[in-house]
């Protein structure tokens, strides 16, 4: 295994740019995982998995999405489950983070080209400290997963005995990596996710805490741990924290109001269940993929609102997807500046450079076009309501993993479209945005300004 990770560093000697290396790394890991899941030993019935379903599952795991065509808890053997959680862990941390770990363990030096690849993988402005940040990411991840896993193991030991310990740590990794894979099909019914724990305070708070920590980004965690006070945090950390808190609170309130009287979701629950259910769904739409209520019974208004939350997603340098909270914050500040007639967009008394605003709008537009196109393709190949197809596509793009039940009914062309969308959501928009920023050069010829009528 170590040799495979080291080979990722060796390919940096080829004439490939950092973005190509990252894409090839993820693709190689997905294909390796797919072949492992096709082995008879990977399934409970020892009949293996078809290539398309294995590719779909491996892509969903590496891209920390959580969409599944077969129930993880009942279809896969222990070996298959361990393959999936390993793919989730590597996919969540990132290919280069794991490659760096292996290189450090065997004493291999990391050259400039490899540090440039790591810089792109971690969304950093410079290569200074990328190796140190990678080491920090790995340590923090293992620590948080261990704490969360212990809490869940203690809770589920009461329900499942020794199996509950395995459940605890397995689901802690899935939660922190914002993957959404679960094993509850073997105890509460296929594709049930965490619906049996809709009003369980311990399970709700531990899982949502893991999701939030995994979704705010490692650089924010490091910044908060180092500075401790909000006033001393970087602009990026302030924007991510404020945006994340507002989205969680606003999302909880809207879901609560929209589903309060729906007897198939929150309507039949106690006040505690309603509050926890609303909060959990608000958090999980930020690319986690868990659910404690039946999503197929949600109203169309709630589904569309959750589409918006999934499209925004988590934060940069995190285990989540979407266009990211920082992108949303920059877009909001630019729109607010336009409304007020201000020339510059400002956040926390800091002016936002035009290049950052251009990049944010580019990420948003490219992502929206991708979701629109794939939804249109699915509407041709799948016999499902439009809102469900839009929900499925956005879930795949945002690497969320929530579904109204469409995933299990997808045709082969539909599975291919979702596979491509999950992959693009994990490596595409961010990589392209960085390419636009880092490859930007002012032209030798500057043309006169032209006047256009907008709006």
VEXDREN-2710 file (C-alpha; in Angstrom, 1 decimal):
% VEXDREN-2710
k/r/px/py/pz
1/UNK/0.0/0.0/0.0
2/UNK/2.8/2.4/0.9
3/UNK/4.4/1.9/-2.5
4/UNK/1.2/2.9/-4.2
5/UNK/1.1/6.2/-2.4
6/UNK/4.7/6.9/-3.0
7/UNK/4.1/6.3/-6.8
8/UNK/1.8/9.4/-6.6
9/UNK/4.9/11.4/-5.8
10/UNK/6.9/9.7/-8.5
11/UNK/4.3/10.8/-11.2
12/UNK/5.1/14.4/-10.3
13/UNK/8.3/13.9/-12.2
14/UNK/6.2/13.5/-15.4
15/UNK/5.2/16.5/-17.5
16/UNK/1.9/17.0/-15.7
17/UNK/0.6/20.1/-14.0
18/UNK/-0.6/19.8/-10.3
19/UNK/-4.3/19.7/-11.3
20/UNK/-3.8/16.7/-13.7
21/UNK/-1.9/14.9/-10.9
22/UNK/-4.7/15.4/-8.4
23/UNK/-7.3/14.2/-10.9
24/UNK/-5.3/11.1/-11.9
25/UNK/-4.7/10.4/-8.2
26/UNK/-8.4/10.4/-7.4
27/UNK/-9.2/8.4/-10.6
28/UNK/-6.6/5.8/-9.8
29/UNK/-7.9/5.4/-6.2
30/UNK/-11.5/5.0/-7.4
31/UNK/-10.6/2.3/-10.0
32/UNK/-8.5/0.4/-7.4
33/UNK/-11.5/0.6/-4.9
34/UNK/-13.9/-0.6/-7.6
35/UNK/-11.8/-3.6/-8.4
36/UNK/-11.6/-4.5/-4.7
37/UNK/-15.4/-4.2/-4.3
38/UNK/-15.9/-6.5/-7.3
39/UNK/-14.2/-9.4/-5.5
40/UNK/-16.5/-12.1/-4.2
41/UNK/-15.0/-11.7/-0.7
42/UNK/-16.2/-8.1/-0.6
43/UNK/-19.9/-9.0/-0.5
44/UNK/-21.9/-10.9/2.1
45/UNK/-23.3/-13.4/-0.5
46/UNK/-19.8/-13.9/-2.0
47/UNK/-21.2/-13.0/-5.5
48/UNK/-19.2/-9.8/-6.0
49/UNK/-20.5/-6.5/-7.4
50/UNK/-21.0/-5.5/-11.0
51/UNK/-18.4/-3.2/-12.4
52/UNK/-20.8/-0.2/-12.8
53/UNK/-22.1/-0.6/-9.2
54/UNK/-18.6/-1.1/-7.9
55/UNK/-17.4/2.0/-9.7
56/UNK/-20.4/3.9/-8.4
57/UNK/-19.8/2.8/-4.8
58/UNK/-16.0/3.5/-5.0
59/UNK/-16.6/6.9/-6.5
60/UNK/-19.1/7.8/-3.9
61/UNK/-16.7/6.7/-1.1
62/UNK/-13.6/8.4/-2.5
63/UNK/-15.5/11.5/-3.2
64/UNK/-17.0/11.3/0.3
65/UNK/-20.6/11.5/-1.1
66/UNK/-22.6/8.7/0.4
67/UNK/-25.0/7.9/-2.5
68/UNK/-25.3/4.1/-2.7
69/UNK/-27.0/1.7/-5.1
70/UNK/-26.8/-1.2/-2.7
71/UNK/-27.2/-1.1/1.1
72/UNK/-23.8/-1.0/2.7
73/UNK/-24.7/-2.7/5.9
74/UNK/-26.4/-5.7/4.4
75/UNK/-24.8/-6.2/1.0
76/UNK/-21.1/-5.9/1.9
77/UNK/-19.0/-8.3/4.0
78/UNK/-16.6/-7.1/6.7
79/UNK/-13.9/-6.9/4.1
80/UNK/-16.1/-4.8/1.8
81/UNK/-17.1/-2.5/4.6
82/UNK/-13.4/-2.0/5.5
83/UNK/-12.5/-1.2/1.9
84/UNK/-15.3/1.4/1.8
85/UNK/-14.3/3.1/5.0
86/UNK/-10.6/3.1/3.9
87/UNK/-11.6/4.8/0.6
88/UNK/-13.7/7.3/2.6
89/UNK/-10.7/8.1/4.9
90/UNK/-8.3/8.5/2.1
91/UNK/-10.8/10.5/0.0
92/UNK/-11.6/12.7/2.9
93/UNK/-8.1/13.5/3.8
94/UNK/-7.0/13.8/0.2
95/UNK/-4.7/11.9/-2.0
96/UNK/-1.7/14.1/-1.4
97/UNK/-2.2/14.1/2.3
98/UNK/-2.0/10.3/2.4
99/UNK/0.9/10.4/0.0
100/UNK/2.7/12.8/2.2
101/UNK/2.1/10.6/5.2
102/UNK/3.6/7.6/3.5
103/UNK/6.6/9.6/2.2
104/UNK/7.3/10.9/5.7
105/UNK/7.0/7.4/7.2
106/UNK/9.6/5.9/4.9
107/UNK/11.9/9.0/5.1
108/UNK/11.4/10.2/1.5
109/UNK/12.1/13.9/0.9
110/UNK/9.3/16.0/-0.7
111/UNK/10.6/18.2/-3.5
112/UNK/9.3/21.6/-4.8
113/UNK/7.0/20.1/-7.5
114/UNK/5.4/17.8/-5.0
115/UNK/4.9/20.7/-2.6
116/UNK/3.1/22.7/-5.4
117/UNK/0.7/19.8/-5.9
118/UNK/0.1/19.7/-2.1
119/UNK/-0.6/23.5/-2.3
120/UNK/-3.3/23.0/-4.9
121/UNK/-4.8/20.0/-3.0
122/UNK/-5.0/22.1/0.2
123/UNK/-6.2/25.3/-1.4
124/UNK/-3.3/27.3/0.0
125/UNK/-2.0/30.6/-1.3
126/UNK/1.7/29.6/-0.9
127/UNK/3.8/26.4/-0.5
128/UNK/5.1/27.6/2.8
129/UNK/4.1/25.2/5.5
130/UNK/2.1/22.8/3.4
131/UNK/4.0/19.7/4.7
132/UNK/3.5/20.9/8.3
133/UNK/-0.2/21.6/7.6
134/UNK/-0.6/18.1/6.1
135/UNK/0.9/16.5/9.2
136/UNK/-1.5/18.7/11.3
137/UNK/-4.5/17.6/9.2
138/UNK/-3.7/13.9/9.7
139/UNK/-3.2/14.3/13.5
140/UNK/-6.4/16.4/14.0
141/UNK/-8.4/14.0/11.9
142/UNK/-7.3/10.9/13.8
143/UNK/-7.9/12.7/17.2
144/UNK/-11.4/14.0/16.3
145/UNK/-12.4/10.6/14.9
146/UNK/-11.1/8.8/17.9
147/UNK/-13.1/11.1/20.3
148/UNK/-16.3/10.9/18.3
149/UNK/-15.9/7.2/17.7
150/UNK/-15.5/6.5/21.4
151/UNK/-18.6/8.5/22.2
152/UNK/-20.7/6.7/19.6
153/UNK/-19.2/3.3/20.6
154/UNK/-20.3/3.9/24.2
155/UNK/-23.8/4.8/23.1
156/UNK/-24.3/2.0/20.6
157/UNK/-22.7/-0.6/22.9
158/UNK/-26.0/-0.3/24.8
159/UNK/-27.9/-1.3/21.7
160/UNK/-25.7/-3.7/19.8
161/UNK/-23.0/-4.9/22.3
162/UNK/-19.5/-5.4/20.8
163/UNK/-20.9/-4.7/17.3
164/UNK/-21.7/-1.2/18.6
165/UNK/-18.0/-0.5/19.1
166/UNK/-17.3/-1.3/15.5
167/UNK/-20.3/0.9/14.5
168/UNK/-19.1/3.8/16.6
169/UNK/-15.7/4.1/15.0
170/UNK/-16.8/3.2/11.5
171/UNK/-19.5/5.9/11.6
172/UNK/-17.3/8.5/13.2
173/UNK/-15.0/8.3/10.2
174/UNK/-17.9/8.5/7.8
175/UNK/-19.3/11.5/9.7
176/UNK/-16.1/13.5/10.0
177/UNK/-15.3/12.9/6.4
178/UNK/-18.8/14.0/5.5
179/UNK/-19.4/10.8/3.6
180/UNK/-22.8/9.7/4.8
181/UNK/-22.2/6.0/4.4
182/UNK/-23.9/3.9/7.2
183/UNK/-24.3/0.3/8.3
184/UNK/-27.7/0.6/9.9
185/UNK/-29.3/-1.4/7.2
186/UNK/-28.3/-4.5/9.1
187/UNK/-30.2/-3.5/12.2
188/UNK/-32.9/-1.0/11.4
189/UNK/-33.7/-1.8/7.7
190/UNK/-32.1/-1.2/4.3
191/UNK/-31.3/2.4/3.4
192/UNK/-32.6/3.6/6.8
193/UNK/-29.6/5.8/7.6
194/UNK/-30.0/7.2/11.1
195/UNK/-33.8/7.5/11.1
196/UNK/-34.1/5.3/14.2
197/UNK/-32.2/8.0/16.2
198/UNK/-34.2/11.1/15.2
199/UNK/-34.8/12.1/18.8
200/UNK/-31.6/10.6/20.3
201/UNK/-29.6/13.6/21.7
202/UNK/-26.3/11.8/22.0
203/UNK/-26.3/10.4/18.5
204/UNK/-27.6/13.7/17.0
205/UNK/-25.1/15.9/18.7
206/UNK/-22.0/13.7/18.2
207/UNK/-22.7/13.1/14.5
208/UNK/-23.5/16.7/13.8
209/UNK/-20.4/17.9/15.7
210/UNK/-18.3/15.5/13.6
211/UNK/-19.9/16.8/10.4
212/UNK/-19.4/20.4/11.3
213/UNK/-15.8/19.9/12.3
214/UNK/-15.1/18.0/9.1
215/UNK/-16.9/20.7/7.1
216/UNK/-15.4/23.9/8.3
217/UNK/-11.9/23.1/7.0
218/UNK/-8.6/22.2/8.6
219/UNK/-7.1/25.7/8.2
220/UNK/-10.0/27.1/10.2
221/UNK/-9.6/24.5/13.0
222/UNK/-5.9/25.3/13.1
223/UNK/-6.6/29.0/13.2
224/UNK/-9.2/28.7/16.0
225/UNK/-6.9/26.4/18.0
226/UNK/-4.0/28.8/17.7
227/UNK/-5.6/32.1/18.3
228/UNK/-8.6/31.2/20.4
229/UNK/-10.3/34.6/20.1
230/UNK/-12.6/35.6/17.2
231/UNK/-10.9/39.0/16.8
232/UNK/-7.6/37.4/16.1
233/UNK/-8.7/35.0/13.5
234/UNK/-7.9/35.4/9.8
235/UNK/-10.5/36.9/7.5
236/UNK/-11.0/33.5/5.9
237/UNK/-11.8/31.8/9.3
238/UNK/-14.1/34.6/10.3
239/UNK/-16.1/34.4/7.1
240/UNK/-16.3/30.6/7.2
241/UNK/-17.5/30.5/10.8
242/UNK/-20.1/33.2/10.5
243/UNK/-21.4/31.8/7.2
244/UNK/-21.6/28.3/8.6
245/UNK/-23.4/29.3/11.8
246/UNK/-25.9/31.4/9.9
247/UNK/-26.6/28.7/7.4
248/UNK/-27.1/26.1/10.1
249/UNK/-29.4/28.3/12.1
250/UNK/-31.4/29.6/9.1
251/UNK/-31.6/26.1/7.7
252/UNK/-32.9/24.6/10.9
253/UNK/-35.6/27.3/11.2
254/UNK/-36.8/26.9/7.6
255/UNK/-36.9/23.1/7.7
256/UNK/-38.7/23.3/11.1
257/UNK/-41.4/25.7/9.7
258/UNK/-41.9/23.8/6.4
259/UNK/-42.1/20.3/7.9
260/UNK/-43.7/21.1/11.3
261/UNK/-47.1/19.8/10.4
262/UNK/-46.1/17.1/7.9
263/UNK/-47.2/13.9/9.6
264/UNK/-44.7/11.8/7.5
265/UNK/-41.6/13.8/8.8
266/UNK/-41.7/16.1/11.8
267/UNK/-45.4/16.3/12.4
268/UNK/-45.6/13.1/14.5
269/UNK/-42.5/13.9/16.6
270/UNK/-42.3/15.5/20.0
271/UNK/-40.9/19.0/20.3
272/UNK/-37.5/17.5/21.1
273/UNK/-37.7/15.4/18.0
274/UNK/-38.8/18.3/15.8
275/UNK/-35.9/20.5/16.9
276/UNK/-33.3/17.7/16.6
277/UNK/-34.7/16.6/13.3
278/UNK/-34.7/20.1/11.8
279/UNK/-31.2/20.8/13.2
280/UNK/-29.8/17.5/11.9
281/UNK/-31.2/17.9/8.4
282/UNK/-29.8/21.4/8.3
283/UNK/-26.3/20.3/9.2
284/UNK/-26.3/17.1/7.0
285/UNK/-27.3/19.0/3.9
286/UNK/-23.9/20.7/4.2
287/UNK/-22.4/17.6/2.4
288/UNK/-22.8/14.9/5.1
289/UNK/-25.4/12.6/3.6
290/UNK/-27.0/11.4/6.8
291/UNK/-30.7/11.7/7.5
292/UNK/-32.9/11.1/10.5
293/UNK/-36.3/11.6/8.7
294/UNK/-37.6/10.1/5.5
295/UNK/-36.5/12.4/2.7
296/UNK/-38.9/10.9/0.2
297/UNK/-41.8/12.3/2.3
298/UNK/-40.5/15.9/2.4
299/UNK/-42.6/18.6/0.7
300/UNK/-41.3/20.0/-2.6
301/UNK/-40.6/23.3/-0.9
302/UNK/-38.3/21.6/1.7
303/UNK/-36.6/19.6/-1.0
304/UNK/-35.8/22.7/-3.1
305/UNK/-34.6/24.6/0.0
306/UNK/-32.3/21.7/0.8
307/UNK/-31.0/21.8/-2.8
308/UNK/-29.8/25.3/-2.1
309/UNK/-28.0/24.3/1.1
310/UNK/-26.4/21.3/-0.7
311/UNK/-25.3/23.5/-3.5
312/UNK/-23.5/25.8/-1.1
313/UNK/-21.9/22.9/0.8
314/UNK/-19.0/23.0/3.2
315/UNK/-15.8/25.1/3.4
316/UNK/-12.4/25.1/1.6
317/UNK/-9.7/22.6/2.8
318/UNK/-12.5/20.5/4.4
319/UNK/-13.8/17.0/3.7
320/UNK/-17.0/18.4/2.1
321/UNK/-18.1/19.6/-1.3
322/UNK/-20.3/22.3/-2.9
323/UNK/-19.3/25.7/-4.0
324/UNK/-18.2/26.4/-0.4
325/UNK/-19.2/28.8/2.3
326/UNK/-16.4/31.3/1.5
327/UNK/-17.6/31.5/-2.1
328/UNK/-21.1/32.2/-0.9
329/UNK/-19.9/34.8/1.5
330/UNK/-17.9/36.6/-1.2
331/UNK/-20.9/36.5/-3.6
332/UNK/-23.2/37.9/-0.9
333/UNK/-20.7/40.7/-0.1
334/UNK/-20.4/41.6/-3.8
335/UNK/-24.1/41.8/-4.3
336/UNK/-24.5/43.8/-1.1
337/UNK/-21.9/46.3/-2.3
338/UNK/-23.8/46.6/-5.6
339/UNK/-27.1/47.2/-3.8
340/UNK/-25.4/50.0/-1.7
341/UNK/-23.7/51.5/-4.7
342/UNK/-20.3/50.8/-3.3
343/UNK/-17.4/50.2/-5.7
344/UNK/-15.6/47.6/-3.5
345/UNK/-17.0/44.5/-1.7
346/UNK/-15.9/44.4/1.9
347/UNK/-15.9/41.8/4.7
348/UNK/-15.0/42.6/8.3
349/UNK/-13.4/45.9/7.2
350/UNK/-11.3/44.2/4.5
351/UNK/-11.7/44.9/0.8
352/UNK/-12.1/41.8/-1.4
353/UNK/-9.9/41.8/-4.5
354/UNK/-11.7/41.7/-7.9
355/UNK/-9.9/38.5/-8.8
356/UNK/-11.4/36.7/-5.8
357/UNK/-14.9/38.0/-6.8
358/UNK/-14.4/36.8/-10.4
359/UNK/-13.3/33.4/-9.1
360/UNK/-16.3/33.1/-6.8
361/UNK/-18.7/34.0/-9.7
362/UNK/-16.9/31.5/-12.0
363/UNK/-17.2/28.7/-9.4
364/UNK/-20.9/29.4/-8.9
365/UNK/-21.7/29.7/-12.6
366/UNK/-19.7/26.6/-13.7
367/UNK/-21.3/24.6/-10.8
368/UNK/-24.8/25.7/-11.7
369/UNK/-24.3/24.9/-15.3
370/UNK/-23.1/21.4/-14.4
371/UNK/-26.1/20.8/-12.1
372/UNK/-28.5/22.0/-14.8
373/UNK/-26.9/19.9/-17.5
374/UNK/-26.8/16.7/-15.5
375/UNK/-30.4/17.2/-14.3
376/UNK/-31.5/17.6/-17.8
377/UNK/-29.7/14.4/-18.8
378/UNK/-31.3/12.5/-15.9
379/UNK/-34.7/13.8/-16.9
380/UNK/-34.2/12.0/-20.2
381/UNK/-33.0/8.7/-18.8
382/UNK/-34.9/8.4/-15.5
383/UNK/-38.6/8.2/-14.9
384/UNK/-38.7/10.4/-11.7
385/UNK/-40.2/13.7/-10.7
386/UNK/-38.1/16.7/-11.7
387/UNK/-37.5/17.9/-8.1
388/UNK/-36.2/14.5/-7.1
389/UNK/-33.7/14.5/-10.1
390/UNK/-32.6/18.0/-9.2
391/UNK/-32.1/16.9/-5.6
392/UNK/-30.1/13.9/-6.7
393/UNK/-27.9/15.8/-9.0
394/UNK/-27.1/18.6/-6.5
395/UNK/-26.5/15.9/-3.8
396/UNK/-23.9/14.3/-6.1
397/UNK/-22.3/17.5/-7.1
398/UNK/-22.1/18.7/-3.5
399/UNK/-20.8/15.3/-2.4
400/UNK/-23.7/15.2/0.0
401/UNK/-25.2/11.8/-0.4
402/UNK/-28.8/12.5/0.4
403/UNK/-31.4/11.0/-1.8
404/UNK/-35.2/10.7/-2.1
405/UNK/-34.8/7.1/-3.3
406/UNK/-33.7/7.9/-6.8
407/UNK/-30.2/6.3/-6.4
408/UNK/-31.5/2.8/-6.1
409/UNK/-33.6/3.1/-9.3
410/UNK/-31.0/4.7/-11.6
411/UNK/-30.5/3.2/-15.0
412/UNK/-26.9/2.5/-16.2
413/UNK/-26.7/5.9/-18.1
414/UNK/-28.1/7.6/-15.0
415/UNK/-25.4/6.0/-12.8
416/UNK/-22.7/7.1/-15.2
417/UNK/-24.0/10.7/-15.1
418/UNK/-24.0/10.6/-11.3
419/UNK/-20.5/9.1/-11.1
420/UNK/-19.2/11.9/-13.3
421/UNK/-21.0/14.5/-11.2
422/UNK/-19.6/13.1/-7.9
423/UNK/-16.1/13.2/-9.4
424/UNK/-16.5/16.7/-10.8
425/UNK/-17.9/17.9/-7.5
426/UNK/-14.9/16.5/-5.6
427/UNK/-12.1/17.7/-7.8
428/UNK/-13.6/19.9/-10.6
429/UNK/-14.9/23.3/-9.6
430/UNK/-12.2/24.0/-6.9
431/UNK/-9.4/22.9/-9.2
432/UNK/-10.7/24.9/-12.1
433/UNK/-11.2/28.0/-9.9
434/UNK/-7.6/27.7/-8.7
435/UNK/-6.4/27.3/-12.3
436/UNK/-8.3/30.5/-13.2
437/UNK/-6.6/32.4/-10.4
438/UNK/-3.1/31.0/-10.6
439/UNK/-2.9/31.2/-14.4
440/UNK/-4.3/34.7/-14.6
441/UNK/-2.0/37.0/-16.6
442/UNK/-2.8/40.5/-17.7
443/UNK/-2.6/40.7/-21.5
444/UNK/0.0/42.7/-23.3
445/UNK/-2.7/44.7/-25.1
446/UNK/-5.3/46.5/-23.0
447/UNK/-8.4/47.4/-25.1
448/UNK/-10.6/50.4/-24.5
449/UNK/-13.5/49.9/-22.2
450/UNK/-16.9/49.0/-23.8
451/UNK/-20.3/50.0/-22.5
452/UNK/-22.9/47.2/-21.9
453/UNK/-26.4/47.4/-20.6
454/UNK/-26.9/44.9/-17.7
455/UNK/-30.2/43.9/-16.1
END
